[in-house]
Amino acid sequence: MTTQYTNQPTGQQSASTGNVLSIIAIVLGVVSLLFLPIVFGLIGLVLAIVAKTVRHERLSTIAIVVSAVGLIGGMILGALVVNT
């Protein structure tokens, strides 16, 4: 989409696609707290690391933290549920 006066893009599309991997990693990190933490947590962590190193996304650090907490927290929560 371009503006009426110049041929420069308006920037509306780049804002919606700029942090896609980070947002997916955050969602997977939260989901991994309750469901299959090893699967969803690891996928979220890998996506967050790719977002940080390859794509340099702004939310990638938050995604790494949320995915790691989801991975570890989900395993601890699962161990507590199984043992009680």
N, CA, C and O atoms as a CHARMM CRD file, in Angstrom:
* protein
*
  336
    1    1 MET  N      0.83800  -1.16200   0.00000 PROA 1      0.00000
    2    1 MET  CA     0.00000   0.00000   0.00000 PROA 1      0.00000
    3    1 MET  C      0.88600   1.22800   0.00000 PROA 1      0.00000
    4    1 MET  O      1.77600   1.33200   0.84400 PROA 1      0.00000
    5    2 THR  N      0.68100   2.13900  -0.89300 PROA 2      0.00000
    6    2 THR  CA     1.47200   3.35300  -0.96800 PROA 2      0.00000
    7    2 THR  C      0.59500   4.56400  -0.70800 PROA 2      0.00000
    8    2 THR  O     -0.62900   4.50100  -0.81500 PROA 2      0.00000
    9    3 THR  N      1.23600   5.65200  -0.37000 PROA 3      0.00000
   10    3 THR  CA     0.47800   6.87900  -0.12600 PROA 3      0.00000
   11    3 THR  C      0.10700   7.53200  -1.44700 PROA 3      0.00000
   12    3 THR  O      0.60200   7.15000  -2.50700 PROA 3      0.00000
   13    4 GLN  N     -0.75200   8.50100  -1.36700 PROA 4      0.00000
   14    4 GLN  CA    -1.24700   9.16300  -2.57000 PROA 4      0.00000
   15    4 GLN  C     -0.18100  10.05400  -3.20200 PROA 4      0.00000
   16    4 GLN  O     -0.17600  10.23100  -4.42000 PROA 4      0.00000
   17    5 TYR  N      0.71800  10.61500  -2.40300 PROA 5      0.00000
   18    5 TYR  CA     1.63200  11.63000  -2.89800 PROA 5      0.00000
   19    5 TYR  C      3.01800  11.08700  -3.24300 PROA 5      0.00000
   20    5 TYR  O      3.67900  11.61200  -4.14000 PROA 5      0.00000
   21    6 THR  N      3.45500  10.07200  -2.56200 PROA 6      0.00000
   22    6 THR  CA     4.78200   9.50800  -2.83700 PROA 6      0.00000
   23    6 THR  C      4.66100   8.02000  -3.11100 PROA 6      0.00000
   24    6 THR  O      3.59400   7.42600  -2.95000 PROA 6      0.00000
   25    7 ASN  N      5.73500   7.44800  -3.51300 PROA 7      0.00000
   26    7 ASN  CA     5.76600   6.02900  -3.82200 PROA 7      0.00000
   27    7 ASN  C      6.31200   5.21300  -2.65300 PROA 7      0.00000
   28    7 ASN  O      6.68000   4.05300  -2.83800 PROA 7      0.00000
   29    8 GLN  N      6.37100   5.78800  -1.46100 PROA 8      0.00000
   30    8 GLN  CA     6.90100   5.10100  -0.30400 PROA 8      0.00000
   31    8 GLN  C      5.79300   4.32800   0.40200 PROA 8      0.00000
   32    8 GLN  O      4.65700   4.79600   0.48000 PROA 8      0.00000
   33    9 PRO  N      6.12000   3.15800   0.91000 PROA 9      0.00000
   34    9 PRO  CA     5.10400   2.39400   1.62900 PROA 9      0.00000
   35    9 PRO  C      4.70900   3.09100   2.92700 PROA 9      0.00000
   36    9 PRO  O      5.50200   3.82500   3.51600 PROA 9      0.00000
   37   10 THR  N      3.49300   2.85500   3.35600 PROA 10     0.00000
   38   10 THR  CA     2.98600   3.51100   4.56200 PROA 10     0.00000
   39   10 THR  C      3.48600   2.85700   5.83900 PROA 10     0.00000
   40   10 THR  O      3.43900   3.49300   6.89200 PROA 10     0.00000
   41   11 GLY  N      3.95400   1.64400   5.80100 PROA 11     0.00000
   42   11 GLY  CA     4.48000   0.96300   6.97800 PROA 11     0.00000
   43   11 GLY  C      3.42500   0.20000   7.75800 PROA 11     0.00000
   44   11 GLY  O      3.73700  -0.34800   8.81500 PROA 11     0.00000
   45   12 GLN  N      2.22000   0.14200   7.29200 PROA 12     0.00000
   46   12 GLN  CA     1.17100  -0.55300   8.02100 PROA 12     0.00000
   47   12 GLN  C      1.36500  -2.06300   7.98700 PROA 12     0.00000
   48   12 GLN  O      1.04400  -2.74200   8.96300 PROA 12     0.00000
   49   13 GLN  N      1.87000  -2.58900   6.91700 PROA 13     0.00000
   50   13 GLN  CA     2.04600  -4.03400   6.82900 PROA 13     0.00000
   51   13 GLN  C      3.26600  -4.50000   7.61600 PROA 13     0.00000
   52   13 GLN  O      3.24100  -5.60600   8.15600 PROA 13     0.00000
   53   14 SER  N      4.31600  -3.71600   7.70300 PROA 14     0.00000
   54   14 SER  CA     5.51000  -4.16000   8.40900 PROA 14     0.00000
   55   14 SER  C      5.26100  -4.25500   9.90700 PROA 14     0.00000
   56   14 SER  O      5.89700  -5.07100  10.57500 PROA 14     0.00000
   57   15 ALA  N      4.36100  -3.45200  10.45500 PROA 15     0.00000
   58   15 ALA  CA     4.07500  -3.51800  11.87900 PROA 15     0.00000
   59   15 ALA  C      3.35100  -4.81100  12.24000 PROA 15     0.00000
   60   15 ALA  O      3.55900  -5.35000  13.32700 PROA 15     0.00000
   61   16 SER  N      2.51900  -5.30700  11.35900 PROA 16     0.00000
   62   16 SER  CA     1.77000  -6.51500  11.67300 PROA 16     0.00000
   63   16 SER  C      2.58500  -7.78400  11.43700 PROA 16     0.00000
   64   16 SER  O      2.26600  -8.82400  12.01300 PROA 16     0.00000
   65   17 THR  N      3.61400  -7.73300  10.61800 PROA 17     0.00000
   66   17 THR  CA     4.40600  -8.92900  10.34500 PROA 17     0.00000
   67   17 THR  C      5.78600  -8.86700  10.97800 PROA 17     0.00000
   68   17 THR  O      6.58600  -9.77800  10.76600 PROA 17     0.00000
   69   18 GLY  N      6.09300  -7.84400  11.73500 PROA 18     0.00000
   70   18 GLY  CA     7.43600  -7.67800  12.27100 PROA 18     0.00000
   71   18 GLY  C      7.79900  -8.62700  13.38500 PROA 18     0.00000
   72   18 GLY  O      8.96600  -8.99500  13.51600 PROA 18     0.00000
   73   19 ASN  N      6.85000  -9.03300  14.18500 PROA 19     0.00000
   74   19 ASN  CA     7.14000  -9.86300  15.34900 PROA 19     0.00000
   75   19 ASN  C      6.39100 -11.19000  15.32100 PROA 19     0.00000
   76   19 ASN  O      6.00600 -11.70900  16.36900 PROA 19     0.00000
   77   20 VAL  N      6.18900 -11.72800  14.15500 PROA 20     0.00000
   78   20 VAL  CA     5.35200 -12.92500  14.03200 PROA 20     0.00000
   79   20 VAL  C      5.95400 -14.10700  14.78100 PROA 20     0.00000
   80   20 VAL  O      5.24800 -14.77000  15.54100 PROA 20     0.00000
   81   21 LEU  N      7.21600 -14.38300  14.59100 PROA 21     0.00000
   82   21 LEU  CA     7.83500 -15.52900  15.26500 PROA 21     0.00000
   83   21 LEU  C      7.85300 -15.34000  16.77500 PROA 21     0.00000
   84   21 LEU  O      7.65800 -16.29400  17.52800 PROA 21     0.00000
   85   22 SER  N      8.08600 -14.11900  17.21000 PROA 22     0.00000
   86   22 SER  CA     8.10000 -13.85200  18.64600 PROA 22     0.00000
   87   22 SER  C      6.72800 -14.05100  19.26200 PROA 22     0.00000
   88   22 SER  O      6.61500 -14.61700  20.34900 PROA 22     0.00000
   89   23 ILE  N      5.69500 -13.60100  18.59400 PROA 23     0.00000
   90   23 ILE  CA     4.34400 -13.75000  19.12600 PROA 23     0.00000
   91   23 ILE  C      3.93400 -15.22000  19.16800 PROA 23     0.00000
   92   23 ILE  O      3.31000 -15.66700  20.13000 PROA 23     0.00000
   93   24 ILE  N      4.28200 -15.96200  18.13200 PROA 24     0.00000
   94   24 ILE  CA     3.98900 -17.40300  18.13100 PROA 24     0.00000
   95   24 ILE  C      4.74900 -18.08800  19.26000 PROA 24     0.00000
   96   24 ILE  O      4.20400 -18.97100  19.92400 PROA 24     0.00000
   97   25 ALA  N      5.99700 -17.69300  19.48500 PROA 25     0.00000
   98   25 ALA  CA     6.79300 -18.29000  20.56300 PROA 25     0.00000
   99   25 ALA  C      6.20700 -17.95300  21.92600 PROA 25     0.00000
  100   25 ALA  O      6.22000 -18.79800  22.82200 PROA 25     0.00000
  101   26 ILE  N      5.69200 -16.73400  22.10600 PROA 26     0.00000
  102   26 ILE  CA     5.07200 -16.36400  23.37800 PROA 26     0.00000
  103   26 ILE  C      3.82200 -17.20700  23.61600 PROA 26     0.00000
  104   26 ILE  O      3.60900 -17.70800  24.72000 PROA 26     0.00000
  105   27 VAL  N      3.00800 -17.36200  22.59600 PROA 27     0.00000
  106   27 VAL  CA     1.78800 -18.16900  22.73200 PROA 27     0.00000
  107   27 VAL  C      2.13800 -19.62200  23.05400 PROA 27     0.00000
  108   27 VAL  O      1.51000 -20.23400  23.91900 PROA 27     0.00000
  109   28 LEU  N      3.12300 -20.16900  22.37200 PROA 28     0.00000
  110   28 LEU  CA     3.53000 -21.54400  22.64700 PROA 28     0.00000
  111   28 LEU  C      4.10400 -21.68800  24.05100 PROA 28     0.00000
  112   28 LEU  O      3.90600 -22.71400  24.70000 PROA 28     0.00000
  113   29 GLY  N      4.81400 -20.66500  24.52300 PROA 29     0.00000
  114   29 GLY  CA     5.34900 -20.70400  25.88300 PROA 29     0.00000
  115   29 GLY  C      4.25000 -20.73200  26.93100 PROA 29     0.00000
  116   29 GLY  O      4.34500 -21.45800  27.92000 PROA 29     0.00000
  117   30 VAL  N      3.20700 -19.94200  26.71200 PROA 30     0.00000
  118   30 VAL  CA     2.07800 -19.94100  27.65100 PROA 30     0.00000
  119   30 VAL  C      1.31400 -21.26000  27.58100 PROA 30     0.00000
  120   30 VAL  O      0.90700 -21.79800  28.61100 PROA 30     0.00000
  121   31 VAL  N      1.12100 -21.77800  26.37900 PROA 31     0.00000
  122   31 VAL  CA     0.41800 -23.05300  26.22200 PROA 31     0.00000
  123   31 VAL  C      1.21300 -24.19000  26.87300 PROA 31     0.00000
  124   31 VAL  O      0.62800 -25.14200  27.39100 PROA 31     0.00000
  125   32 SER  N      2.54000 -24.08900  26.84600 PROA 32     0.00000
  126   32 SER  CA     3.35900 -25.17300  27.39100 PROA 32     0.00000
  127   32 SER  C      3.28700 -25.27000  28.90600 PROA 32     0.00000
  128   32 SER  O      3.74300 -26.25900  29.47900 PROA 32     0.00000
  129   33 LEU  N      2.72400 -24.26400  29.56800 PROA 33     0.00000
  130   33 LEU  CA     2.53800 -24.38600  31.01100 PROA 33     0.00000
  131   33 LEU  C      1.53900 -25.49100  31.35600 PROA 33     0.00000
  132   33 LEU  O      1.65000 -26.12400  32.40600 PROA 33     0.00000
  133   34 LEU  N      0.56900 -25.72200  30.47800 PROA 34     0.00000
  134   34 LEU  CA    -0.48700 -26.67900  30.78400 PROA 34     0.00000
  135   34 LEU  C     -0.48400 -27.92200  29.90600 PROA 34     0.00000
  136   34 LEU  O     -0.89700 -28.99200  30.35500 PROA 34     0.00000
  137   35 PHE  N     -0.02800 -27.80300  28.67100 PROA 35     0.00000
  138   35 PHE  CA    -0.12400 -28.91900  27.73200 PROA 35     0.00000
  139   35 PHE  C      1.23400 -29.22500  27.11800 PROA 35     0.00000
  140   35 PHE  O      1.85200 -28.34700  26.51600 PROA 35     0.00000
  141   36 LEU  N      1.69300 -30.42800  27.25900 PROA 36     0.00000
  142   36 LEU  CA     2.92300 -30.93100  26.63100 PROA 36     0.00000
  143   36 LEU  C      4.06900 -29.91500  26.67900 PROA 36     0.00000
  144   36 LEU  O      4.45200 -29.37400  25.64200 PROA 36     0.00000
  145   37 PRO  N      4.61300 -29.65200  27.85500 PROA 37     0.00000
  146   37 PRO  CA     5.63400 -28.60400  27.96600 PROA 37     0.00000
  147   37 PRO  C      6.90900 -28.88600  27.17800 PROA 37     0.00000
  148   37 PRO  O      7.56300 -27.95500  26.70600 PROA 37     0.00000
  149   38 ILE  N      7.26200 -30.14300  27.03400 PROA 38     0.00000
  150   38 ILE  CA     8.49400 -30.44500  26.30100 PROA 38     0.00000
  151   38 ILE  C      8.31800 -30.11400  24.81500 PROA 38     0.00000
  152   38 ILE  O      9.23900 -29.59700  24.18300 PROA 38     0.00000
  153   39 VAL  N      7.16100 -30.40500  24.26800 PROA 39     0.00000
  154   39 VAL  CA     6.92800 -30.14800  22.84200 PROA 39     0.00000
  155   39 VAL  C      6.74000 -28.65600  22.58400 PROA 39     0.00000
  156   39 VAL  O      7.49100 -28.04700  21.82300 PROA 39     0.00000
  157   40 PHE  N      5.72200 -28.07300  23.23000 PROA 40     0.00000
  158   40 PHE  CA     5.39600 -26.67800  22.95000 PROA 40     0.00000
  159   40 PHE  C      6.47300 -25.72600  23.46600 PROA 40     0.00000
  160   40 PHE  O      6.76500 -24.71600  22.82500 PROA 40     0.00000
  161   41 GLY  N      7.06100 -26.03800  24.61200 PROA 41     0.00000
  162   41 GLY  CA     8.11400 -25.18400  25.16300 PROA 41     0.00000
  163   41 GLY  C      9.35800 -25.17100  24.29200 PROA 41     0.00000
  164   41 GLY  O      9.94800 -24.11600  24.05800 PROA 41     0.00000
  165   42 LEU  N      9.75500 -26.33900  23.81400 PROA 42     0.00000
  166   42 LEU  CA    10.94300 -26.39100  22.95800 PROA 42     0.00000
  167   42 LEU  C     10.70800 -25.72500  21.60400 PROA 42     0.00000
  168   42 LEU  O     11.58500 -25.02800  21.09300 PROA 42     0.00000
  169   43 ILE  N      9.53200 -25.93600  21.02600 PROA 43     0.00000
  170   43 ILE  CA     9.23500 -25.27700  19.74800 PROA 43     0.00000
  171   43 ILE  C      9.21700 -23.76000  19.93700 PROA 43     0.00000
  172   43 ILE  O      9.75600 -23.02000  19.11400 PROA 43     0.00000
  173   44 GLY  N      8.59400 -23.30100  21.02500 PROA 44     0.00000
  174   44 GLY  CA     8.57400 -21.87400  21.31400 PROA 44     0.00000
  175   44 GLY  C      9.95900 -21.30800  21.54200 PROA 44     0.00000
  176   44 GLY  O     10.26700 -20.20600  21.08900 PROA 44     0.00000
  177   45 LEU  N     10.79700 -22.05600  22.24300 PROA 45     0.00000
  178   45 LEU  CA    12.16500 -21.60000  22.49700 PROA 45     0.00000
  179   45 LEU  C     12.97600 -21.52900  21.21200 PROA 45     0.00000
  180   45 LEU  O     13.73000 -20.57700  21.00800 PROA 45     0.00000
  181   46 VAL  N     12.83200 -22.51600  20.35300 PROA 46     0.00000
  182   46 VAL  CA    13.54900 -22.49500  19.07200 PROA 46     0.00000
  183   46 VAL  C     13.07700 -21.32900  18.20900 PROA 46     0.00000
  184   46 VAL  O     13.89500 -20.63100  17.60900 PROA 46     0.00000
  185   47 LEU  N     11.76100 -21.11400  18.14300 PROA 47     0.00000
  186   47 LEU  CA    11.25000 -19.98300  17.36600 PROA 47     0.00000
  187   47 LEU  C     11.73400 -18.65000  17.92700 PROA 47     0.00000
  188   47 LEU  O     12.05300 -17.73500  17.16800 PROA 47     0.00000
  189   48 ALA  N     11.78900 -18.54000  19.24100 PROA 48     0.00000
  190   48 ALA  CA    12.25800 -17.29600  19.85300 PROA 48     0.00000
  191   48 ALA  C     13.73800 -17.04500  19.56600 PROA 48     0.00000
  192   48 ALA  O     14.14500 -15.90700  19.33300 PROA 48     0.00000
  193   49 ILE  N     14.52800 -18.09500  19.58500 PROA 49     0.00000
  194   49 ILE  CA    15.96200 -17.93300  19.28700 PROA 49     0.00000
  195   49 ILE  C     16.15800 -17.57000  17.82300 PROA 49     0.00000
  196   49 ILE  O     17.00700 -16.73800  17.50400 PROA 49     0.00000
  197   50 VAL  N     15.38900 -18.17700  16.93100 PROA 50     0.00000
  198   50 VAL  CA    15.45900 -17.80200  15.51300 PROA 50     0.00000
  199   50 VAL  C     15.02900 -16.34500  15.32500 PROA 50     0.00000
  200   50 VAL  O     15.63900 -15.60700  14.55100 PROA 50     0.00000
  201   51 ALA  N     13.98700 -15.94000  16.02900 PROA 51     0.00000
  202   51 ALA  CA    13.53100 -14.54900  15.93900 PROA 51     0.00000
  203   51 ALA  C     14.59800 -13.58600  16.43400 PROA 51     0.00000
  204   51 ALA  O     14.72400 -12.47900  15.91200 PROA 51     0.00000
  205   52 LYS  N     15.36300 -13.99500  17.43300 PROA 52     0.00000
  206   52 LYS  CA    16.41300 -13.13200  17.99100 PROA 52     0.00000
  207   52 LYS  C     17.63300 -13.07100  17.08200 PROA 52     0.00000
  208   52 LYS  O     18.15600 -11.98800  16.82000 PROA 52     0.00000
  209   53 THR  N     18.09000 -14.22000  16.60000 PROA 53     0.00000
  210   53 THR  CA    19.36100 -14.24500  15.88100 PROA 53     0.00000
  211   53 THR  C     19.22000 -13.92300  14.39800 PROA 53     0.00000
  212   53 THR  O     20.05200 -13.20700  13.84000 PROA 53     0.00000
  213   54 VAL  N     18.19100 -14.43600  13.76400 PROA 54     0.00000
  214   54 VAL  CA    18.06200 -14.26800  12.31800 PROA 54     0.00000
  215   54 VAL  C     17.25700 -13.03300  11.95900 PROA 54     0.00000
  216   54 VAL  O     17.66800 -12.24700  11.10600 PROA 54     0.00000
  217   55 ARG  N     16.10600 -12.85700  12.61100 PROA 55     0.00000
  218   55 ARG  CA    15.19700 -11.78800  12.21000 PROA 55     0.00000
  219   55 ARG  C     15.30900 -10.52600  13.04600 PROA 55     0.00000
  220   55 ARG  O     14.76600  -9.49100  12.66000 PROA 55     0.00000
  221   56 HSD  N     16.00400 -10.58100  14.19100 PROA 56     0.00000
  222   56 HSD  CA    16.22100  -9.42300  15.06600 PROA 56     0.00000
  223   56 HSD  C     14.90700  -8.74200  15.44600 PROA 56     0.00000
  224   56 HSD  O     14.76900  -7.52500  15.32000 PROA 56     0.00000
  225   57 GLU  N     13.95300  -9.53400  15.91000 PROA 57     0.00000
  226   57 GLU  CA    12.65100  -9.00600  16.28600 PROA 57     0.00000
  227   57 GLU  C     12.71300  -8.38700  17.68200 PROA 57     0.00000
  228   57 GLU  O     13.51100  -8.80200  18.52300 PROA 57     0.00000
  229   58 ARG  N     11.86700  -7.39800  17.91100 PROA 58     0.00000
  230   58 ARG  CA    11.89200  -6.65000  19.16700 PROA 58     0.00000
  231   58 ARG  C     11.38100  -7.47900  20.34400 PROA 58     0.00000
  232   58 ARG  O     11.89100  -7.33300  21.45500 PROA 58     0.00000
  233   59 LEU  N     10.40700  -8.32700  20.13700 PROA 59     0.00000
  234   59 LEU  CA     9.81600  -9.11000  21.22100 PROA 59     0.00000
  235   59 LEU  C     10.51900 -10.44600  21.46000 PROA 59     0.00000
  236   59 LEU  O     10.03500 -11.26700  22.23900 PROA 59     0.00000
  237   60 SER  N     11.63600 -10.66700  20.80800 PROA 60     0.00000
  238   60 SER  CA    12.27600 -11.98100  20.88900 PROA 60     0.00000
  239   60 SER  C     12.82500 -12.28700  22.27900 PROA 60     0.00000
  240   60 SER  O     12.79100 -13.44200  22.70400 PROA 60     0.00000
  241   61 THR  N     13.32600 -11.28800  22.99600 PROA 61     0.00000
  242   61 THR  CA    13.84000 -11.53100  24.34300 PROA 61     0.00000
  243   61 THR  C     12.70900 -11.94800  25.28000 PROA 61     0.00000
  244   61 THR  O     12.86600 -12.86700  26.08400 PROA 61     0.00000
  245   62 ILE  N     11.58900 -11.27800  25.17100 PROA 62     0.00000
  246   62 ILE  CA    10.42400 -11.64800  25.97100 PROA 62     0.00000
  247   62 ILE  C      9.96500 -13.05400  25.60400 PROA 62     0.00000
  248   62 ILE  O      9.58400 -13.83300  26.47800 PROA 62     0.00000
  249   63 ALA  N      9.99900 -13.37800  24.32500 PROA 63     0.00000
  250   63 ALA  CA     9.58600 -14.71200  23.87800 PROA 63     0.00000
  251   63 ALA  C     10.51100 -15.79700  24.41500 PROA 63     0.00000
  252   63 ALA  O     10.05200 -16.88200  24.77300 PROA 63     0.00000
  253   64 ILE  N     11.80100 -15.51500  24.47400 PROA 64     0.00000
  254   64 ILE  CA    12.74600 -16.48800  25.02500 PROA 64     0.00000
  255   64 ILE  C     12.43700 -16.74100  26.49800 PROA 64     0.00000
  256   64 ILE  O     12.41400 -17.88900  26.94300 PROA 64     0.00000
  257   65 VAL  N     12.20200 -15.67800  27.24400 PROA 65     0.00000
  258   65 VAL  CA    11.91900 -15.81700  28.68000 PROA 65     0.00000
  259   65 VAL  C     10.60900 -16.56600  28.90200 PROA 65     0.00000
  260   65 VAL  O     10.55000 -17.48200  29.72200 PROA 65     0.00000
  261   66 VAL  N      9.55800 -16.18300  28.17700 PROA 66     0.00000
  262   66 VAL  CA     8.25600 -16.83400  28.36000 PROA 66     0.00000
  263   66 VAL  C      8.33100 -18.30700  27.96100 PROA 66     0.00000
  264   66 VAL  O      7.75600 -19.15300  28.64500 PROA 66     0.00000
  265   67 SER  N      9.01700 -18.62500  26.88500 PROA 67     0.00000
  266   67 SER  CA     9.13300 -20.01700  26.45600 PROA 67     0.00000
  267   67 SER  C      9.93900 -20.84100  27.44800 PROA 67     0.00000
  268   67 SER  O      9.58800 -21.98600  27.73300 PROA 67     0.00000
  269   68 ALA  N     11.01200 -20.27400  27.97200 PROA 68     0.00000
  270   68 ALA  CA    11.82900 -21.00000  28.95100 PROA 68     0.00000
  271   68 ALA  C     11.06000 -21.21600  30.25200 PROA 68     0.00000
  272   68 ALA  O     11.11100 -22.29900  30.83400 PROA 68     0.00000
  273   69 VAL  N     10.35400 -20.19200  30.70200 PROA 69     0.00000
  274   69 VAL  CA     9.54800 -20.33100  31.92100 PROA 69     0.00000
  275   69 VAL  C      8.42400 -21.33600  31.69800 PROA 69     0.00000
  276   69 VAL  O      8.12300 -22.13700  32.58300 PROA 69     0.00000
  277   70 GLY  N      7.80100 -21.30000  30.51700 PROA 70     0.00000
  278   70 GLY  CA     6.74700 -22.26600  30.20500 PROA 70     0.00000
  279   70 GLY  C      7.27400 -23.68500  30.15500 PROA 70     0.00000
  280   70 GLY  O      6.62000 -24.61500  30.62600 PROA 70     0.00000
  281   71 LEU  N      8.45000 -23.85100  29.58700 PROA 71     0.00000
  282   71 LEU  CA     9.05400 -25.18200  29.49300 PROA 71     0.00000
  283   71 LEU  C      9.36900 -25.74100  30.87900 PROA 71     0.00000
  284   71 LEU  O      8.97000 -26.85700  31.21300 PROA 71     0.00000
  285   72 ILE  N     10.08100 -24.96400  31.67400 PROA 72     0.00000
  286   72 ILE  CA    10.48300 -25.42700  33.00600 PROA 72     0.00000
  287   72 ILE  C      9.28000 -25.49100  33.94900 PROA 72     0.00000
  288   72 ILE  O      9.10600 -26.46300  34.68400 PROA 72     0.00000
  289   73 GLY  N      8.45300 -24.44300  33.91800 PROA 73     0.00000
  290   73 GLY  CA     7.28200 -24.42500  34.78800 PROA 73     0.00000
  291   73 GLY  C      6.29600 -25.52700  34.46300 PROA 73     0.00000
  292   73 GLY  O      5.69100 -26.10400  35.36600 PROA 73     0.00000
  293   74 GLY  N      6.12800 -25.82400  33.19000 PROA 74     0.00000
  294   74 GLY  CA     5.22600 -26.89800  32.79500 PROA 74     0.00000
  295   74 GLY  C      5.72200 -28.25900  33.24500 PROA 74     0.00000
  296   74 GLY  O      4.92700 -29.11300  33.63800 PROA 74     0.00000
  297   75 MET  N      7.03100 -28.46800  33.19200 PROA 75     0.00000
  298   75 MET  CA     7.56900 -29.74800  33.65600 PROA 75     0.00000
  299   75 MET  C      7.43600 -29.87000  35.17600 PROA 75     0.00000
  300   75 MET  O      7.12000 -30.94200  35.69200 PROA 75     0.00000
  301   76 ILE  N      7.67700 -28.77300  35.88500 PROA 76     0.00000
  302   76 ILE  CA     7.52700 -28.81200  37.34400 PROA 76     0.00000
  303   76 ILE  C      6.05700 -29.02300  37.71600 PROA 76     0.00000
  304   76 ILE  O      5.74600 -29.83000  38.59100 PROA 76     0.00000
  305   77 LEU  N      5.16400 -28.30400  37.05500 PROA 77     0.00000
  306   77 LEU  CA     3.74100 -28.45100  37.32700 PROA 77     0.00000
  307   77 LEU  C      3.26800 -29.86700  37.01300 PROA 77     0.00000
  308   77 LEU  O      2.47300 -30.44100  37.75800 PROA 77     0.00000
  309   78 GLY  N      3.75900 -30.42500  35.91200 PROA 78     0.00000
  310   78 GLY  CA     3.40800 -31.79800  35.57700 PROA 78     0.00000
  311   78 GLY  C      3.91200 -32.79900  36.58200 PROA 78     0.00000
  312   78 GLY  O      3.21800 -33.76100  36.91100 PROA 78     0.00000
  313   79 ALA  N      5.13500 -32.57800  37.08300 PROA 79     0.00000
  314   79 ALA  CA     5.67900 -33.47700  38.10100 PROA 79     0.00000
  315   79 ALA  C      4.88400 -33.38600  39.39400 PROA 79     0.00000
  316   79 ALA  O      4.67000 -34.39800  40.06100 PROA 79     0.00000
  317   80 LEU  N      4.44000 -32.17400  39.75900 PROA 80     0.00000
  318   80 LEU  CA     3.64100 -32.02300  40.96900 PROA 80     0.00000
  319   80 LEU  C      2.27700 -32.68300  40.84100 PROA 80     0.00000
  320   80 LEU  O      1.78200 -33.27900  41.79700 PROA 80     0.00000
  321   81 VAL  N      1.67400 -32.58200  39.67700 PROA 81     0.00000
  322   81 VAL  CA     0.35800 -33.18300  39.45800 PROA 81     0.00000
  323   81 VAL  C      0.45600 -34.70400  39.47300 PROA 81     0.00000
  324   81 VAL  O     -0.42400 -35.37500  40.01400 PROA 81     0.00000
  325   82 VAL  N      1.49200 -35.24200  38.89800 PROA 82     0.00000
  326   82 VAL  CA     1.65100 -36.69600  38.84100 PROA 82     0.00000
  327   82 VAL  C      1.93800 -37.26500  40.22000 PROA 82     0.00000
  328   82 VAL  O      1.45900 -38.35000  40.54800 PROA 82     0.00000
  329   83 ASN  N      2.70700 -36.55800  41.02900 PROA 83     0.00000
  330   83 ASN  CA     3.09100 -37.06700  42.33900 PROA 83     0.00000
  331   83 ASN  C      2.01900 -36.91800  43.39600 PROA 83     0.00000
  332   83 ASN  O      2.14700 -37.50300  44.47200 PROA 83     0.00000
  333   84 THR  N      0.96900 -36.16100  43.13600 PROA 84     0.00000
  334   84 THR  CA    -0.05500 -36.00800  44.17400 PROA 84     0.00000
  335   84 THR  C     -1.25400 -36.88000  43.91400 PROA 84     0.00000
  336   84 THR  O     -2.20600 -36.86900  44.69500 PROA 84     0.00000
